[in-house]
Amino acid sequence: MILSKSFELPNSLRQVMKDAKKLEWITLAYMLSVIVIMFLVMGSSQAMKTAWLEDALSTLPAIAFLVATKIYDKPATKKYPYGYHKVFGISFLTGSVALFGMGSYLAIDSIISLLEKNRPTIGTIVIFKHTIWMGWIMILALIYSALPAMWLGYKKLPLAKKLHNKILHTDATTQKADYMTAFAAIVGILGIGIGLWWMDAAAAIFISVSVIKDGFSNLKSAIADLMERRPQDVNNEEPDPLIQEISDKVSAWPWVKDVRVRFREHGQVYFGEIYIIPKTLENAENLLTAGKKEIESYHWKIFDVTLTLVKKIET
């Protein structure tokens, strides 16, 4: 028996999802161009190498989101009776592990480079008979890697909140803060230019610590969601007020004496149980059927809920 119905976003959000997919495809195309340009100009700079790897990692959330959107709304099956909604949570976890792991590697690699006192050099290039320091080319590449990414991040952020999509939100906030990576790498390159070789490795360490911080924060949140904690807002800072709204709504029903609600996140949507101590058992079956329909139609995030009558609610 299939326990979960099929899922469709409400009409008001279908265009939002289309816009989010479009922005992620633009992100992929743009980031691939950044990766190629950064690879061609990075030379022996540790900061440029770290920024390049960070940019390569930035494609993971976009790829994960696009893959997940092909799966999440597939109909439930006997094998997967609750549907495929958690694919967003799995994508979120996968991207978080990759960020944290690569950030740790980058930090170790940069620290070793600093301890070994590796002194990177930046050469010159001749363009139209003019000799130009490659550091300026690197800085231009870094600016290109940051400014469009920031714009994309700002464009995605409101879409992520409307869709309650945490992997899209993570992608947006990471891109919005890409200027810090670029700024740190620019400082490292200028350090090489004025003879302060250690600034390059120091900048690389700063970038890698930022990657570790993002990875750890996202990993902690992804694990908590898979452990089925109480649903949080898309920022993972506060409990979603929608759950309290549901509790208050059920408590206001005239036939309800006491109520407890319990919900968990399945990607963008919530599954849950509502335990009710009734004032009367008269017409209970019809009341439960009507109540379930009312709750599931209250908000699109409330996808599947079970109402159960009990004699006692454990606190």
Secondary structure, DSSP 8 states (H G I E B T S, - for coil): ---S------HHHHHHHHHHHHHHHHHHHHHHHHHHHHHHH-TT-HHHHHHHHHHHHTHHHHHHHHHHHTTTTS---SSSTT-STTHHHHHHHHHHHHHHHHHHHHHHHHHHHHHTT------EEEETTEEEEHHHHHHHHHHHHHHHHHHHHHHHHHHHHHHT-HHHHHHHHHHHTHHHHHHHHHHHHHHHHTT-THHHHHHHHHHHHHHHHHHHHHHHHHHHHHTT-S-B-TTSSSB-HHHHHHHHHHHTSTTEEEEEEEEEEETTEEEEEEEEEES--TTHHHHHHHHHHHHHTT-TTEEEEEEEE-S----
